[in-house]
């Protein structure tokens, strides 16, 4: 039985959902291992993890409640019905502040570390400059997370324990979708602070509810972005494209339309479903869960040949 939600009586007559993974992630599939996926859909939630390992807790200077503000809280619950509708779901378990899975594996800030980093570390990216590399340097309005310098061995442990297995699992699910259906559709699910959404206007003129990031058309077919935008607007949401979020490492790395993998990032305004101060869900969470299932059905029914 799925750990995401109880199965209904109708679903009990179908093959059970499969859950597997390790300390860093969980994969939920609509069918058992070895069976081809019923749809081309793969959903990812890289920032919904809420586990803070002891090695990190011993080194931080900020309260964990401050660090938790960077979590995509409840996003895994929003897409919790997707496996029963045929989508594979890959969900992170470790917190984003521990290791950010939506970054390149070695996107590290040299100022955080005691000693030199290896040549393959990427210390000059815009995300590193902002303090938001693979191992984030800051949280909670730019406050430093750690009370001491880290060693590169600590960073390597986090990458090997969490980043690498998560992306290996995601890559396997995408490969299975391509093998079974000739193409894969990756939806990378995130949430954004209400403050980030507030300054972004949509074409309807309303405050932004959801941002679709397709790397300005490079990560997926425009028909996929258009379908998702159309479905969400029909459900009553104000939708923007690529601003303030055009897609991160996951969208950029996997989005290869010419190689039959289409990737789209979805950012949801947290004010729609939670109180950002108390981190408590509101009545809007139930609506988003239902609407995510509606969108999943529309994606599952999409004619894949139209994406080519």
N, C-alpha and C positions, 0 to 999 in steps of 0.2 A: 504493500500500500504506500502511496505517496506520503512523504512527510510534510507536504505543502498544505494539503487539505484533505478531509475525508472524502472517499469516493461515494458517489451517489448510488442508489440501488440499480439504476440503469447501467452504470459503469462497472458494477461488480460482475456483470456477465461478460465483460471484455477482458482481454489479457491485462494483467496488473502492470502498473507503471514500474519502471526500474530506477532505483536510486543507487548511485555508487560515487566514490571519490576518495578523498583523503583529508588530511588536516587542513589543507589550503582551499579546498573547493568541494562542491557537490555537483554531480550531473544527474539530471532527471530526464528520462526518456519515456516516450509513450509506449515503447515496445522493449522486450527483453534483449539482452546482449546477443549479437549475431543476426538479429532480424533487421531488415532495412528500415530506415526511418519512414514514417507514413507521409511526411511532408518535407519540403526543402528548408524549413524554418529552424534556425538556431538562435535562441535568445541568450544574451549574456548580461550579467549583473556584477560588474567588477568591484563596485564600491558599497555593496550592501552588507559586507562582513562586519562583525562586531566583536571579534576576538582580539584581545591584546595580550600577547605572550609575556611571560614574566621577565624575559631578558629586556624587553622594551620598557615595561613598567618601571624597572629598576633604574633606567637611564633618563627618564623624562622628568622635566621640571614643571609641566603643566598638569592640572587635574584631568583625569580621564574624561570627565564631562565636557571639558573644553575640546578635547580631541574628537569626541563623538559628534561634534557639530559638522565634521567633514564627511560623516557617513551618509550614504544614500539610504536613509532610514525608510523601511517599509517597501522599497522598490521590489525586493524579492517577493513580497506578498502581493504586490500589484500584478505581477506576472505569474502568480502561483497557479493559475488555472491553465497555463499554456501547455504543459505536458499532456494533459488529458485531451487537448485539441490537436495534438500531433507535433508540437514543437519541442525540440530538445532545449533544455535550459542548463546553462553553466553558471553557477552561483558561487561567488567568493565567500570564504568564511573569515579570513583574517581582515582586520580593519585597514582601511585605506591609509591611515597614519602610520601603520607598521610597514606596509609596502604597497605602492600604488600600481595596480595591475594595468592601468590605462596609460602607462609610460613605457618607453623602451627599457629593456632590462637593466642597462648600465647608465642610465641618465642620472648621474650623481654629482652633487655639489662638492667640489674639492674643499671648501671652507668647513664642511661638517666633519672632515675626517682627519685622523691623526696619521700623518705620513702621506706619501704620494699615492695617487691612484694609478692603476695600470693604464697603458696607452689606449686601450679600447673603451675606457670610461668616457662618457660624453658630458663634459662639464660646462659647456658653453651654450646650451639651448635656452630658449626663452622661458621654458618651464622651470629649469634649474635657477635661472636668474630671479624668478618670482618666488623661489623657495619651495617649489612644488615638483621636485624630481621624483625618481623612483622611491627613494627614501625621503619623504617630505622634511624640510627644515623648519617650517613655520606652520602655525595653525592659529585659529581664533584671532583674527584681525592682525596677522603678521607677527605674532609672538613666537619666539624660538621654542621648539619642542623639547630640546635636550639640554641637560645641565652639564654635559661633557662632550668631548669629541668622540666620535665612533671610530672603530677600526674598519678597514676594508673587509676583514674576515666576517664582521657582523653583517655588512651589506651583502656579501656573497652568500651567507647562510640564508638570508631572507629571500634572495633571488632564487636560490636552489630549492628552498622549502616551499615557496609560495608562487612566485612569478612563473618560473619554468613549468611546473606541473599544471597550473591553471591554463596556460596558453597551449601546452601540449594537448590537454583535454579539449579545448576549444577547437584546435586545429583538426583533431580526430573527428569531432562531430560535423564540422564543415566538409571534411573529405567524405564522410559517410553520406551526407546530403547530396553532394555532387555525384557520387557513384550511383545513388539510387534515382536521382531526378534530373541529372544533367546540369544542375546549377544549385547554388546555396544562397540563402538569404539570411544574413546576420543582422539582427537588431540588437544594438548595444544600449541598454536601458540605464538611465541616470536620473538624478534629481538636482535641481538648482535652488539656491536660496531665493526667497521672494525678492530680496533687494536686487539681485542680478537680473531678474525678470522685469522688474519695475520700470527700468529705463528703456526697455526694448518695445517698440510698437509693432503691431502686426498690420497686415494689409487691411484688416477689418477696422483698424483704428483702436482696438481695445488693448488692455494690458495683456502681455504675453503669458499664456498658459503653458505652452509647449514649444520647444525649439527642435527642429529637425536639422541634424548636421550630416551632410553628405560630401563634405570637403569641396563644396562649391561644384558639385556634379561629378567629381573625379572618383568617388567611392562606390557609386551604384548607378544603375539606369535611372534617368529622370522619371521614368514611368513608375518606379517604385516609390520615389519621394512624393510624386504627385498623388499616388493612390493613398499613401498614409496621410498626407495632408488633407485630402478630400474626405477620408473617413473620419478623421479627428474633428474637422470643421463641422461635419454633419452631426457629430455627437455634441456639438456646442462649444468646442474649445477654440481659443484664439491662437493661431499657429504662426510661428516665424521660421525662417530658414537661415541657418548658418551664422546667426548673430544673436547672442554673444558667443555661441558655441558651434564651431563648424565640424567638430569630431576630433577625438584624440588619437592616441596610438592605435587602439583597436580598429577604429574605422579606417585609418590611413594604412595600417599594415595589412589588413585582410581584404579591404575593398579593392578588388581587382575585377571589374566587369568583363574585361577581355578574357579573363581566365575563369569566368563563370561563377565568381563570388561577388555578391552585392552586399555592401555594408552600409547601415544607416544608424546614426545615433539619435536617440530620443531623450530629451531633457524635460523633466516635468517640474513645474513650479511647486515647491513644497507647501506653499500656502493653500494649495488645492486640497490637501489631505492631512495636514498635521499642524500642530502648534510648534513653531520653531523654538520657542523659549522653553516649554516643558517637554518637548519631544513626544507629546501624546498625539495619537491619531485622532482625527476628527471624522465627522460623518462623511466627508468627501472621499475617504479611503474606500468605502464600499462602492461608491459610484465608479471610481477609477478601476477597481478590480473588475467590475462588470464591463466597463468600456474597453479595457485591455483585452478581455475575451472577445468582444465584438471585433476589435481590430485584428486579433489573431485569426479569427474565422475568415475575415476578408483577405488577409495575406495568404492563408492556406488555400484559398480558392483562386488565387491569382494565376493567370496563364503564364507559365514561365517562359514560353517561347517569345512572349512579347518583350521580354527583357533583353533579348539578344540583338 
